Amino acid sequence: MSLDVSPALLEQAERGEVDEAEFVDCVRTSLPYAWEMISSLVARLRIDGGEFADNQTPPPDEQARGQLLRALASDAIRGALERHFGVRLAFQNCHRVAVFPLAPEADERLARFTSIRGQLLNQSPELRDC
């Protein structure tokens, strides 16, 4: 299971539309490693500026790695996080999460980061089994 969904939130979903803020809170509490990773990158981007902020340190264990995969592989979770934080997210090699500003000038850098070339250049033997 990807998220620890409360009975109240599940009931809300069964009735129709779900409040996105409640969904984001469910993500925050269900995937704390992923939440902390993304929120710290967003803070770093806002404080330090620059074209983007990224993480290059592998997660400490498989549970943490799984949280990143669940958060970024789900269109619903990823989209909600992007809207909540006001950024665009990119992901490589099971741990390299990057946040990009929504500004149009970030489009080219995001395209380079998410390109086939960018993916190939980010390979290393240490990350083979990630």
N, C-alpha and C positions, 0 to 999 in steps of 0.2 A: 504494500500500500504506500502510495506517495505521500499522503497527508493524513494527519490525525484530525479528522473532521468531527466536530461536536454534533450531537444530535440536533441542536437548534439550527446549525448551519445546514445540515443535511435536509432538515425539514423545510428550510427556506428555499433550498434548491428544488425540492420536490414540488413546492408551490409555484415556482416560476423564477423570476429574476433574483439574483443574489447581490447583496450589497458588496461592492468591490473592496471597500475598506475592511470588511469582515473577512473576506477571502484572503486579502493580503496579511491580515493578522494570523489567520490559520497557517499560511505559508511561513510566517515569521516564527511561530511556535513549533511547527512541525519540522522545519528544516533550518535549525539554528546555525549550523556551520555555514551553509550557503547564504543565509541572510547576513551573517556577520561579514562574510567575504565581500559580498556585493555592497553592503552599506559602507564598509571601510574603504572600498575603492571609490565609491561615489564621494565620500568625504575627502579623500585624497585628491580627486579630480577638482573638486570645488576649492580646496585650500591651495593646492600647488598649481592648479591650472594645467596647461599643456594640451596636447592633442587628444590624449586618452590616459587612463590609468589601468594597469593590469597587474595580475598576480602571476608569478612564475614559480611559486613554491608548491610542490605537490601536497595534497591533503595528508593529514597525519595518519589516517587509517581508511579502511574500506567504507566504513559508515559515512565518514565525511565526504569521500569521493562520490558515494551514492547520492548524497544530498545534492551535490553540485549537478550531477547528471539528471536527477529528477527535476530540479528547479529549471535547468536550462533546456532540457529536452521537451518539456511540456509547453506547447504554445500558450495555453491559458495562464500558467504560472509565469512564464517568461514575460508575456505581454503585460500582465498585472504588475510585475516588478518594474518593468520599463516605465509604465505610466506612473507608478507610485514614486519612483525616484527621479523621473524626468530625464532619463538617459536611454541610450541604446546599448544593448548587451551583445557581446561576441564571446565565442567559446572555442578553445582549441585543446586537444590532448588531455581531456578528462580533468584538467585543473586550471588551465590558463584562461581565466575569466578576464574580460576587459570591458570597461565602461567608456562610452563615447558621449560627448554632449549632443544634444538634439540639433545644434546649429548646422546649417548647410555646409559650412566650411569643414566640418568633420567627415563629410561623405566620402571624400577621396581616401582619407586615412582608414576609415572603416572598410572601404572596398579593398584596400591593400591588405589589411589584417585578415579579412575573411576570404581572400583569393586562394586559388589552388597553390600559387607560388608561396604565399604566406604560410599556408598549412605545411607545405613541404620543407620550407626553411625552418620551421619550428619543431622538426623531428630530432630525436636523439635516442641512442640505445637505452638510456636510463628510463625512458618513458614508453618503451615498447609494450609493456604489460599494463599500462595504466587504464 
